[in-house]
Amino acid sequence: MDFFSTGIQQIGRRFRRRRLRRLISSERRRLARSETDLGRAAWPDVADACAADPEISATVARLRDLDREIAALASGAQALTIQAAVASAADAQVQERVLEALGDAHSERSSIRVQENRLRTETDSIPVDALVVQGETPLRTLHSRRQEIERRVESIHEERRQASAVADEKRAETRGKLEPVQRDLARIEAARNQPLRELGRFLATRPDLVPASAARALATVHAHRQRITSHTEREEALLRLSRAADQQSERLTIFVLTTFAALAALALLVTFRAPPRRDWLPNDTQLIASANLQKLLTIGASSSTSPWNGVWRSGLKPLSELPVFAESIGDVRRLTRATGVEQDGAVVDYLLIETDAPAGVVTSQLTQRHGFGQRYDSVHLGGLPIYERSTQLACAQIGPQTLTFGNSAAVSKLIRVRLGLELDLKIDEAFFGHYRQLERSSGFSLVTGRPADLVGTAGDPAFSPELTGACQLLGVAAYPGDLVTLVVLARAENPERAARLAVLFANAVPRFLRLEDNTAFDGTPQIQQNENEVECRVRLPEPVARTMLERLASARLAPR
């Protein structure tokens, strides 16, 4: 394996030489800037001394020409700036005079208002004839004076507008003249950089000419030059070692490493290839209920008269436990409630929140405002933080805009599922894909792998036993509208049983859904069968929809 060690050394030298070349290039750019800074710092003091040196005299002459151009342009720019200042001062005087006149007018109006109020209170006790003076009443006289003041105020405002327009015109004219001067100044200043760098390069070789004010700039130039020399010597030494080594060893080593990397990538792909995760829920999940709170908010579900109010209240109940969302429910896009059944038969609730804002913003508020502590567990939680206020209230971020909350055990389990430390949910791919399409645009949806155990709050079956006993998987989605559209998706054991289930749907939809009678829905049910899946779509009027949605929102799994 001597060739392998030689090849590794060669590859290391190659990378070190590449790094040194990058460092040399960077240092050369810094050296150019430091030489320019040295020339700029020393130029006023060394102009006369360098003018006599034939090596740098042309550069000195070029710099003097550029300085004269800059001085000429700077004087013109200064004159324009003074004009702009004079115009601004004149405008300020006009504005001050206008404000003073407006203040006087306001005082006169206040005085007239006081006199009018006094005259109105005295009118009841003074005869009308006594109020007439030369054909006019005192109130009418005051009214005329007030109108005169209003006309004067209007003329003052007009004067102010005219003065502002004149000042704006002068400022615009000055800016128009100043902009080309500033562009020329910037162009000439940029043109000075090259001769200043040449001057700085010359002064670096003649430290006796450098004034004390530029000593630091001179030291910076020498430091950059020393680093460039050091890097260059190291690169040349590595190049000599590379040329003296066996080139075939490097090629063989690259071939071996490339082959190993390709095989390792294929092995990882085969070993860790897994189906996409479903909401990051554990594999013991038997029921998923999802409410689109933003859509419900737009259709007025928060109103007690809405048929969706039961779904809305069911979604708000768990959110009220988390103080962040108790204050701003509008930030929540979707709430997902899942029920899992562990091996010992215990029922566990998992809660997922999808937010519009990044999840990190929410978790930061928990620690800053609501007294949650942050805990890391690299052994059991893979280093992801969990935020806890008690064992019964914890929260964690498991996606860019996804949070989970509940008791510490449930939150910890969801973190482990998210990291792949525990098995995630597995549902039939075709059925779950169809259900996902229904869920995206629905206001509320529900899916379960134990239809026969689905019950309401009072313990009564959510659907007819004929329906739940005939299917293996059952999904329901409700859509808002003038009439609530309800879609029931059922998966039977085989296509033959699915066909019988479709016939039963066509003949007994009200009984399957536990509705009052055959008139409990609008129109004819739409039924489709695809192999062993059956989809039934009905439209429910408001009273029936309210009862049905409340039953769906409170659905849970009965313990076995």
Buried (B, 14 or more C-beta within 10 A) or exposed (E): EEBEEBBBBBBEBEEEBEEBEEBBEBBEEBBBBBBBBBBBBBBEBBBEBBBEBEEBEEBBEBBBEBBEBBEEBEEBBEEBEEBBEEBBEBBEEBBEBBEEBBEBBEEBBEEBEEBBEEBEEEBEEEEEEEBEEEEEBBBEBBBEBBEEBEEBBEEBEEBBEEBBEBBEEBBEBBEEBBEEBEEBBEEBEEBBBBBBBBBBBBBBEBEEBBBEEBBEBBEBBBBBBEBBEBBBEBBEEBEEEBEEBEEEBBEBBEEEBEEEEEEEEEEEEEEEEEEEEBBBBBEBBBBBBBBBBBBBBEBEBBEEEBBBBBBBBBBBEBBEBBBBBEEEBEBBBBBBBBBBBEEEEEBBBBBBBBBEEEBEEBBEBBEEEBEBEEBEEEEEBBEBBBBBBEEEBBBBBBBEBBBBBBBBEBBBBBBBBBBEEBEBBEBBEEBBEBBBEBBEEBBBBBBBBBBBBBBBEEEEBBBBEEBBEBBBBBBBBBBBEEBBBBBBBBBBEEEEBBBEBBEBBEEBBBBBBBBEEEEBBBEEBBBEBEEBBBBBBBBBBEEBBBBBBBBBBBBBBBEE
